[in-house]
Amino acid sequence: MYRIILTVIASFALCFAGYQWHKSKQEKKLFVQDIKSRTDQYGFLDISVNLTGSKGIVIVAPVNCPSQQAKIADYLVTELNKQNIPATRTNGYNFSQNLNNMSEREINQMIKRVDYVRTMAPPQVFVNGKIKSNPSLEDIKKEWELQ
């Protein structure tokens, strides 16, 4: 009798673990589909949140840093400003969003997108609510022209 109870408990535990694994894979698949569906032809991702205090193009990478990413960010800002395209450089950013009219599912999706953005390599370039990691100057200009 003891063996039967242990076998039943082990079976339930195994089924539960399998279900959790399958659920996790499905959530990741849905997240990847969401990211792909929100990415435009120039590779910019619409994250559907507002970057506070930003106008024009915002380039995020460490300021006063000798890293290659910081040098690329400096180059992008300089070139964009030479072409009269408003671009600013910053160390970081904050998001704001009105959550009143959003369901819990929409809020969770938005949080996942923001977390995804935080894992992107610098320089991160925001163009009117869309973001891309380490884009070319041409991609930034084309995205700016869309707006």
C-alpha positions, -999 to 999 in steps of 0.1 A, spaced: 0 0 0 29 24 9 44 18 -26 11 26 -43 7 59 -25 43 69 -33 38 59 -69 6 80 -71 23 110 -54 53 107 -77 30 105 -108 11 137 -97 43 155 -91 57 145 -125 25 155 -142 25 189 -125 62 195 -134 54 186 -170 25 210 -171 46 238 -156 73 232 -181 48 232 -210 32 264 -197 66 281 -194 74 272 -230 41 285 -242 45 318 -224 80 322 -239 66 314 -274 38 340 -270 63 366 -257 86 361 -288 56 364 -311 45 396 -293 80 411 -297 82 401 -334 47 415 -341 57 449 -325 90 452 -344 89 474 -376 108 471 -408 138 490 -394 141 468 -363 125 492 -338 103 477 -312 71 494 -301 70 489 -263 38 509 -258 51 529 -229 61 565 -227 97 576 -221 94 604 -196 109 637 -204 119 629 -239 115 647 -272 129 635 -304 155 608 -303 170 596 -270 202 576 -271 211 557 -239 246 546 -230 270 555 -203 280 592 -205 317 600 -201 327 564 -206 356 551 -228 336 520 -239 329 513 -275 291 516 -269 295 551 -254 317 561 -284 290 549 -308 263 568 -289 284 600 -290 289 595 -328 251 590 -333 242 621 -314 267 642 -332 257 630 -366 220 634 -360 224 669 -346 245 679 -376 215 669 -398 191 689 -376 175 658 -362 169 664 -324 189 638 -305 198 637 -268 222 615 -249 215 601 -214 227 576 -189 193 561 -182 156 564 -187 122 562 -169 89 549 -183 55 561 -175 21 546 -185 -15 551 -175 -26 517 -162 -62 526 -155 -76 513 -187 -54 482 -189 -62 446 -180 -39 427 -157 -28 406 -187 -19 438 -207 0 452 -177 20 420 -174 28 420 -211 40 456 -208 62 447 -178 78 419 -198 85 442 -227 101 467 -204 122 440 -188 132 428 -222 143 464 -231 165 465 -200 185 435 -212 193 451 -246 229 461 -251 238 498 -253 235 521 -270 197 518 -269 180 543 -292 145 555 -286 126 571 -315 91 583 -305 82 554 -283 101 527 -302 135 512 -293 164 494 -309 197 482 -296 228 495 -314 210 507 -346 228 522 -376 226 559 -383 205 551 -414 180 530 -394 176 558 -370 170 584 -397 145 561 -415 126 555 -383 126 592 -376 112 599 -411 83 575 -403 72 597 -375 
